Amino acid sequence: MLGKLFASPSLTFDSGTCFCFSSPDRTTTAPIVNVNISNGVPPHMLRAAWTSILPSRKWEINSTAKTESLVLSNEDRKTWEACRQALSTFKFSVEDEDKILGKAFGQIHSPYWGEERKKEVPTLELVNEVLDYLRSLSLSDDDLSKLLKKFPEVLGCSLEDELKTNVQALEKEWSIKGKSLRNLLLRNPKVLGYNVDCKGDCMAQCTRCWVRF
């Protein structure tokens, strides 16, 4: 039994995430694996291959940080894996890629979004557009790796209405561009997602407010 669970390919679990695999559309009861990992167990010791348990039906992700779940169809799962591949340049682990995408697109709860972020399955085109734009700001892949670790939600921000608009505002209002912009984004990448300016009259959207700048 344990040999089957450790088959390749595999997903690695950490202490903050519980993954459940099931096939709800089968007529017979399918095996369900709940992996809850205590802090005392090294993450690399626990692996489970969803392909060996789940033929080709659904992929369900549960986050223990807050009760959330995502059931992906075969098509959506392929899209998710393609987005993972777009992040492979940065040498993240599979679980880190899932966390980055999950936090960016509402699959894993992030205080940054508050309650406003709907769950989405991102498209490869969308992820690549954001990454390409960030590279155009003189950010190297090493810079992007640091930025994504610090602010994974950037992938879920609007390219036109937030990222580009905010970069233009930084140049127009504060003359921040070029090397100064790069240094700012590495230090405080969340500025890319600011879309509220309460001007001191709090609107309870502090994580996205320019007053923090």
WOFENNOR-V392977 format. One record per pair of residues at least 24 apart in sequence whose C-alpha atoms are under 7 Angstrom apart, sorted by sequence separation. I is the first residue (numbers start at 1). J is the second residue. If there is no record, write none. Layout:
# WOFENNOR-V392977
I J
I J
This chain:
# WOFENNOR-V392977
15 39
130 155
166 192
15 43
127 155
14 43
21 50
130 159
163 192
13 43
162 192
163 193
12 43
23 54
162 193
12 44
22 54
162 194
13 46
21 54
162 195
12 46
13 47
23 57
12 47
23 58
11 47
22 58
157 193
10 47
11 48
22 59
70 107
10 48
11 49
21 59
22 60
151 189
10 49
21 60
147 186
151 190
154 193
9 49
10 50
20 60
83 123
6 47
8 49
19 60
20 61
80 121
83 124
5 47
6 48
7 49
19 61
20 62
80 122
82 124
86 128
147 189
5 48
6 49
19 62
66 109
139 182
5 49
18 62
79 123
83 127
138 182
7 52
17 62
18 63
63 108
76 121
79 124
137 182
17 63
18 64
17 64
4 52
16 64
104 152
16 65
103 152
104 153
103 153
104 154
90 141
104 155
105 156
100 152
104 156
90 145
13 95
11 94
12 95
112 207
